[in-house]
């Protein structure tokens, strides 16, 4: 039985039944509940929802981007992943609201310029020290003994080393919520940290999320952390165990209510399986994968609020 889709549908139903109306930074408005959890045994299949078609390549491209330590959308758009376009464009508009001459006036023009103009992309494709920067280059201090260069910690590399050397540690954690750099980020991290745990030859992963766009974002988060769990397990020679999400403000945007009800009416299929995971190089953000037996209902279109 596909318990993951059922649990996700129960979460949708919980929000629709018990949620309270709350305003939000996008001006869209939400229905929200607080403090929920979702759990999945990775032996039951790869955690890709079947009650709507998921864009798995887009999700995996974003994960590779995080692992590379990249914070510029050029890699994403060059690889067909557009989920951060709106945040970059909103940042661009907020800083260039004066007359721009021949500068882009629409999001489509903006993204085309990102693709074709490296100097423009370097400046305006940058999102600040978001996930990738914190995972791979957490700034510790500016140390004058290193000619004024910043000293930083590669949390992913350290995590892998500790998993190999001290798997029973209770400090196997990665954090993206760098309070000293939040004001430099286009968007502070929604999923702000994760912890891993080793027992009986299996690696489990639990992530924490302050803000949960339940219809569009959460299915991606589940699949992304599921793949990250597989990658880390393969890197250190363990099996993938349990995936757990601790969820804070769990909400549906008001322009997603109809879509959520449509998804609730669908019967889940069996979960797909990750049948190949090859050429894994976690520290360079590279891996090849094959997910088979993915049967799903059609996509449900919904607007993204930025």
BELZI-V926536 format. One record per residue. N is the residue number from 1. RES is the residue in one letter. SS is DSSP state (a for helix, b for strand, c for the rest). PSI is psi in whole degrees, 0 to 359 (* if undefined). D_FIRST is the distance of its C-alpha to the first C-alpha in Angstrom with 1 decimal. Layout:
# BELZI-V926536
N|RES|SS|PSI|D_FIRST  N|RES|SS|PSI|D_FIRST
This chain:
# BELZI-V926536
1|X|c|141|0.0  2|X|c|92|3.8  3|X|a|332|5.8  4|X|a|309|8.9  5|X|a|320|9.6  6|X|a|316|9.3  7|X|a|321|11.6  8|X|a|316|13.7  9|X|a|323|14.2  10|X|a|324|15.1  11|X|a|317|17.6  12|X|a|315|19.0  13|X|a|321|19.5  14|X|a|314|21.1  15|X|a|314|23.6  16|X|a|329|24.4  17|X|a|318|25.0  18|X|a|355|26.6  19|X|c|150|27.9  20|X|b|151|31.6  21|X|b|133|33.7  22|X|b|146|34.9  23|X|c|167|37.1  24|X|c|169|36.4  25|X|c|336|38.4  26|X|c|345|37.5  27|X|c|3|38.9  28|X|c|321|35.8  29|X|c|146|34.8  30|X|b|164|31.4  31|X|b|127|29.4  32|X|b|145|28.4  33|X|b|168|26.9  34|X|b|134|27.6  35|X|b|79|25.8  36|X|b|167|22.0  37|X|b|146|19.5  38|X|b|138|16.2  39|X|b|145|14.5  40|X|b|128|12.2  41|X|b|117|12.0  42|X|a|343|13.2  43|X|a|346|12.2  44|X|a|357|8.6  45|X|c|169|10.3  46|X|c|136|13.1  47|X|c|70|12.9  48|X|c|115|13.9  49|X|c|144|12.9  50|X|c|349|12.1  51|X|c|359|13.5  52|X|c|152|16.9  53|X|c|130|18.4  54|X|c|142|19.2  55|X|c|82|22.6  56|X|a|322|21.6  57|X|a|319|25.2  58|X|a|316|26.6  59|X|a|315|24.3  60|X|a|327|25.2  61|X|a|318|28.9  62|X|a|318|29.0  63|X|a|317|27.7  64|X|a|320|30.3  65|X|a|315|32.9  66|X|a|310|32.1  67|X|a|330|32.3  68|X|a|345|35.6  69|X|c|15|37.1  70|X|c|146|37.9  71|X|c|15|38.5  72|X|b|135|40.0  73|X|c|353|38.1  74|X|a|316|40.0  75|X|a|319|37.6  76|X|a|307|34.7  77|X|a|328|36.6  78|X|a|339|37.9  79|X|c|21|34.3  80|X|c|19|33.1  81|X|c|118|31.4  82|X|c|15|32.9  83|X|c|343|31.0  84|X|c|3|34.0  85|X|a|315|36.7  86|X|a|322|37.1  87|X|a|318|37.7  88|X|a|317|40.3  89|X|a|319|42.0  90|X|a|320|42.2  91|X|a|317|43.8  92|X|a|312|46.2  93|X|a|319|47.3  94|X|a|336|47.9  95|X|a|357|50.2  96|X|c|42|52.0  97|X|c|359|52.8  98|X|c|178|56.4  99|X|c|130|57.8  100|X|c|3|56.0  101|X|c|239|58.1  102|X|c|20|56.1  103|X|c|160|53.0  104|X|c|139|49.7  105|X|c|346|49.4  106|X|c|162|45.9  107|X|a|321|42.5  108|X|a|316|42.6  109|X|a|322|46.0  110|X|a|312|45.0  111|X|a|323|42.1  112|X|a|322|44.3  113|X|a|323|46.9  114|X|a|318|44.3  115|X|a|326|43.6  116|X|a|347|47.2  117|X|c|101|49.3  118|X|a|321|48.6  119|X|a|318|51.0  120|X|a|315|49.5  121|X|a|321|45.9  122|X|a|322|47.1  123|X|a|311|48.4  124|X|a|350|46.1  125|X|c|352|42.8  126|X|b|134|42.8  127|X|c|4|40.6  128|X|c|184|42.1  129|X|c|65|40.7  130|X|c|205|37.1  131|X|a|303|34.0  132|X|a|319|35.3  133|X|a|317|38.7  134|X|a|321|37.4  135|X|a|321|34.9  136|X|a|340|37.6  137|X|c|57|41.0  138|X|b|119|41.0  139|X|b|128|44.7  140|X|b|309|46.5  141|X|b|168|50.1  142|X|b|108|52.9  143|X|c|115|54.9  144|X|a|341|58.5  145|X|a|346|58.7  146|X|a|38|56.4  147|X|c|38|58.8  148|X|c|7|57.0  149|X|c|153|53.6  150|X|b|140|50.4  151|X|b|131|48.8  152|X|b|165|45.0  153|X|b|133|42.0  154|X|c|98|39.3  155|X|a|325|36.3  156|X|a|316|33.8  157|X|a|316|36.4  158|X|a|320|37.1  159|X|a|314|33.5  160|X|a|318|33.1  161|X|a|316|36.4  162|X|a|324|35.4  163|X|a|324|32.1  164|X|a|321|34.1  165|X|a|330|37.0  166|X|c|65|35.7  167|X|c|343|31.9  168|X|c|2|32.2  169|X|c|145|33.8  170|X|c|16|32.7  171|X|c|26|34.2  172|X|c|77|31.7  173|X|b|152|31.6  174|X|b|133|32.2  175|X|b|136|33.7  176|X|c|353|34.4  177|X|c|80|36.2  178|X|c|98|39.7  179|X|a|325|41.8  180|X|a|348|45.0  181|X|a|6|43.6  182|X|a|322|41.6  183|X|a|351|44.5  184|X|a|355|44.6  185|X|c|138|41.0  186|X|c|322|40.3  187|X|c|119|37.2  188|X|c|149|36.5  189|X|c|134|33.1  190|X|c|307|30.1  191|X|b|107|27.9  192|X|b|0|30.8  193|X|b|161|29.8  194|X|b|157|27.3  195|X|b|144|27.5  196|X|b|161|26.1  197|X|b|134|25.8  198|X|b|129|26.0  199|X|b|137|25.0  200|X|c|38|24.4  201|X|c|11|24.8  202|X|b|145|22.1  203|X|b|127|22.8  204|X|b|155|21.0  205|X|b|134|22.0  206|X|b|122|22.5  207|X|b|155|24.1  208|X|b|137|26.2  209|X|b|123|26.7  210|X|b|324|29.5  211|X|b|127|28.8  212|X|b|104|25.5  213|X|b|95|25.6  214|X|c|326|22.2  215|X|c|311|22.0  216|X|c|315|23.6  217|X|a|314|23.8  218|X|a|316|20.8  219|X|a|324|18.3  220|X|a|316|21.1  221|X|a|318|21.5  222|X|a|311|17.9  223|X|a|321|18.1  224|X|a|312|21.7  225|X|a|332|21.3  226|X|a|315|18.3  227|X|a|319|20.8  228|X|a|320|23.6  229|X|a|314|21.8  230|X|a|318|21.4  231|X|a|314|25.0  232|X|a|320|26.4  233|X|a|316|24.6  234|X|a|320|26.0  235|X|a|326|29.4  236|X|a|9|29.7  237|X|c|38|28.1  238|X|c|167|25.0  239|X|b|156|21.3  240|X|b|129|19.1  241|X|b|255|17.8  242|X|b|143|16.5  243|X|b|129|17.1  244|X|b|133|18.4  245|X|b|122|20.2  246|X|b|119|22.9  247|X|b|128|23.8  248|X|b|259|27.3  249|X|b|102|28.4  250|X|b|113|25.1  251|X|b|159|26.4  252|X|b|129|26.1  253|X|b|148|29.3  254|X|a|337|30.9  255|X|a|16|30.8  256|X|a|3|27.0  257|X|a|316|26.4  258|X|a|318|26.3  259|X|a|320|23.8  260|X|a|319|21.5  261|X|a|324|21.6  262|X|a|318|20.9  263|X|a|326|17.7  264|X|a|332|16.7  265|X|c|357|17.2  266|X|c|142|14.6  267|X|c|131|11.2  268|X|c|151|8.8  269|X|c|175|8.4  270|X|c|149|6.7  271|X|c|150|8.5  272|X|c|178|11.9  273|X|b|141|13.8  274|X|b|104|17.2  275|X|b|339|19.1  276|X|b|136|22.6  277|X|b|104|24.2  278|X|b|166|27.9  279|X|b|43|31.3  280|X|b|121|30.1  281|X|b|82|33.0  282|X|a|318|31.6  283|X|a|348|35.1  284|X|a|7|36.0  285|X|c|40|32.7  286|X|b|138|32.0  287|X|b|152|29.0  288|X|b|140|27.7  289|X|b|156|24.0  290|X|b|120|21.9  291|X|b|120|18.4  292|X|b|165|17.1  293|X|c|36|14.6  294|X|c|106|14.5  295|X|c|130|13.9  296|X|c|164|14.5  297|X|c|166|16.4  298|X|c|163|20.1  299|X|c|153|21.7  300|X|c|113|22.9  301|X|c|140|26.4  302|X|c|143|27.6  303|X|c|147|30.8  304|X|c|128|30.9  305|X|c|124|33.2  306|X|c|*|35.6
